[in-house]
């Protein structure tokens, strides 16, 4: 499942109202089998990271931002470390919640797919 529609709720002078927008595009990234969808609105970035059942190992990477993540589907091993060496690993499954500090290197290994992880951060 990918993000489908983007619903906007806004306040007018007398009440709130809803409008429906298009879904964000699904984009392949540089790691075979992995894709992302990103939407930014209301000061928040929401990213859906997906991996198909044959996805390759997602190598070490980091973001300058703090992220919160929720595993929605599938199972993966999350590794921590640095840019060149990964050490600790933990298995993640649906319902697991992960906090990523800024500039924390990590990598992913798919254990059971498809995998879906929803991540959010302050937009900007």
Number of C-alpha atoms within 10 A of each C-alpha: 7 14 15 11 11 14 12 12 11 10 9 8 5 6 7 9 10 10 9 10 11 10 15 17 13 15 12 13 11 9 13 14 17 22 18 19 18 18 16 15 11 8 10 13 16 20 20 21 21 25 25 17 15 14 20 15 15 18 15 18 16 15 13 9 14 14 18 15 20 19 21 17 20 20 21 24 17 18 20 18 16 16 14 9 12 16 9 11 16 11 14 20 20 15 12 13 15 15 12 17 14 12 13 17 20 23 19 20 18 22 17 17 16 19 22 25 24 19 20 19 17 15 13 8
